[in-house]
Amino acid sequence: MAAIVGREQFLNVVCAVAISVVVAGCSTNNAAQPVASASAQPATAAPSTSQPATPAPSVAAPRVVTGTVGFQSPSRNIQCDMFGRNDAGYSVARCDTAVHNWKVPPRPPNGCGGDWYGRIAIDEDRALFVCASEGLKTGPVLPYGQALRDGSIVCESLEQGVRCTSQVSGHGFTLSRQNYTLY
């Protein structure tokens, strides 16, 4: 239980730390830097009612990035931030959709410190819906068929949406205008 609480606490502070890094100008990558923060509060999301996963389309080998990296889908409907390993050893990614046609799972019963809109995050062990008080900064477009790796998280831009996967656990999520999956 303590390990889960630690991950939840990490998700609660990851964006605040990322903002500090961006404001301090300490990032070492060339990608656009997010300036928005989010207070992540995990919730137990109901499994997606979308169709079962199909074999993954192949994408180029991921480009390795470090620090805090933002990107958006070519449709500009999905914005994501990736946060590389911190002192606790966690990597995290979070994606938001501007517009989606799927139903958001119920708001967590213990409350939510931000908006409950359908934001999804992943750490090294699991993917989950999160509360967030602010959106993500719009980063550069990641073309279809391209991928980024920051720490142990790989995010891929696909014509079907964005897929982010933990290379540690194999868990992750897919996100599009039409549906989402947590796996």
N, C-alpha and C positions, 0 to 999 in steps of 0.2 A: 504494500500500500504506500509506503514512504516513497518508493521510486515513482509511482504515478503522481503523487502530490508534487514531487519535485518537478516533473515534466509540466504539470499544470502551472506551477509557479513560474517556470521558465517561460512558458507561452505568454503569461501575463506581463512579463517584463521585456520580452525580446524586442518589441517595437520601440520601447523607451530607450533601450540600449542602442538600437539601430539609429535612432534620431541623434543620440549623443555622438555617435561615430560620424554621421553625416555632417552635423553642425561643426564638429571639430575638424572636419576635412581629413580624416585619417584613413579613409577607404583607399585600397590599392588597386581597384579595377577601373576600367574605362567605361563601364556602363553607367547609365543614368542612375542617380541615387534617389531613393524615396525619402520624403520628408514627413510623411504622415505617420501617425502612430495608431496602434490598435491595442486595446486591452483584451487580450484573448482569454476567454473563459470557456473551457471545454464543456461540451454537452454530449449527452448520449443521443446520437442521431439515429433515427430510424433508418434501416437499410433502404437504399434507393429502390424505387419501383421501376427503374429503367430496365431495359433489356439486359440479359446476361452479357458479360464481357465477351468480346470477340477477340481473335488473335490480334496482337498489336501490330500496327503498321510499322515498317522499319523506318528508322530515322538515322541521320548522321550521328557519328560518335559525338558525345556531348563536349561542348567547349567548357573547359574548367575555368571558373571564376572564383574570386574570393571576396570576402567582406559582405556588404549588403548590395544586392543587385536587383533592379526592377526591370520588368519587361511587360509587353502586352502582345496579345494575339494579333495576327494580321487583320482580323475583323474589327479590332480595337474594342471588342465587347468584354474581353477578359484581361484583367490586370493582375500581375503577380509580383511579389517580392520574395527574394531568397535571402536567408540569413545564414552565413557560414558558421562553422564551429565557434562556440564561445568558450569561456573558461570552464564551464561545466561539461563541455564536450558535445553539446547538442547542435544539430543543424535543423533549420526550420524553413518552410516555405508557406506562403499564404496567397490565395487567389480569390479575387472578387469578380462577379459579373456585373456589368452595367444593366443588362436586361436578361431575364431568364423566364422560361415558360413552365418550370417545374415548381412543385409545391415545397416550400421550406418546412423542415421538420418542426415540431412544436418547440417553443421557447423552453429553455431548461427550467425545471420547477424551482430551483434555488436562486433564480434571478439571473440577471445578465447586466454587466456593467456598461454595455454599449448597445448598438443596434443589432437586431437579430434579423438579418436580411438574407443570409445564404452564403456567408463567407466560409471558406474551407481552408484549414491549415493542416500541415503534416510535420511531425518531428520524426525522429529515427524509428519510433515504435508504432505509430498509428496516425490515421487521418481522422479529423473530426470537424464539426462545425464550431465556429467561434463567434463570440460577441466582439464587436469593434466599434469604437467611437468615431473613427475617421477612415476614409478610403485610402487606397494606396496611390502613390504618385505614379503618374503615367510614365513608364520607361520606354525605351526604344522597342520597335516591333521585332519579335523573334519570328523569322519566316517559318512557314510550314515545313516540316521535315528537319528542323534544327532543334538542338537540345542544349541546355546549360546544366552544369554540375557545380554545386557549391557545397563543399563538405560531402556528406553522404546522401544528399538529396539531388535527384535528377528531375528536371522539368522539361517536357517535350511539347513543342508546338505542332499540333496535328490539324488536318482539315476538319476533323471531328471535334476539336476543342483542345484543351490543355490537359496533360497527364503529368502528375508529379509522383515520384516513387522513392521510397527509402531504400537505399542499397544495403542497409543493415538488416531490415526486417522483411523487405519485399512488400510492405503495406504502402498504400497510397490512395490517390483519388484521380478521377477524371472529371472534368467540368466543361460544360458547353451551355449554349442558350437552351437546348432541348432537354438535357438531363445531366445528372451527376451520378457517380458511383464512388463508394468508399470501399476499399478492399484491404 
